[in-house]
């Protein structure tokens, strides 16, 4: 059951991506300004990279290699999918 309509407008998709970039850059910049040390910047970069890889796994890898029949609409759908697979075992 879908509760919302899918986003289909390319303009709004780009606007959403730009908004996420602004939020991410602002939060990262504020964190570095708060604690201007190299180790903090490196930990932040590693965290961003790791979460991006986890997101890639949750959507691309699972959908294309593990279970091609299932399509995810978001992280909540992915968590429901993982939970339902655990319950089946």
N, C-alpha and C positions, 0 to 999 in steps of 0.2 A: 504494500500500500504506500503510494507516494503522497506526501503531505504538501509538497511544494512543486511548482512548475520548474522545469530545468531552464537554466540560463542559456539562451541561444544567440543573443546579440553579440557579435564580435566586439563591438565598441564597448559594451559593458564588461566583457571578459577582460579586455585590455585595461579598462578603468579599474577593475577589481585587482588585477595584477599590480598595477602602479600603486594602488592603495596599500597592498601588502608590502611592497618594496619600501614605501615611505614609512610604514609602521616598523618594519624590521630594521631599517637603517636608523630611524630615530631611537628606537630602544637600544640598539647596539651602540650608537654614538653616545647616548646618555650613560650607558654602563661604563664605557671607556673613559668618559669625562669624570665619572664618579671615582673610578679606580684606574688611573692611567699607568698601568704596568703591562709589560710584555706578556707575562704569564697569564694575566686576565684576558688579554686579546687573543692569545693562542687557545686558551680553554673555550672562549666564546666561539672562535672559528671552528674548533673541533666539534662543539655542540651543534652548531648550525649544520655542518657537514653531516654529522651522524643522524640528525633528525630528517634532513633532506633524503638521505639514503633509506631511512626507515619508511618515509612517506612513499618513495619510489617502490620499495618492496611491497608495501600494503596495496598499492594500486596496480602498478605495471607487472611486477613479477607474479603476484598471486593470480591476477586476471589472465595473463598470457601464458604462464607456464604451469601453475599449480592447479587451477580450476577455471578453465576457459568458459564454462557455462555460467559463471557468476559474475555480475557486473556491480561494482561498488559505486555508490553515490557520495560517499563521504566516510570520514573516520568512524562515525558511529555505526554505519553499515558494516565496515570492516570488523569492528569489535563484535558485533552481533554474529557475523560469519564465523569468527574464531571461537566465540562462545558456543555456538551451535555445533561446531565440529568437535569441541571438547566434550560436550554432553553426549554425543553419539559414541564416543570411545568408551 
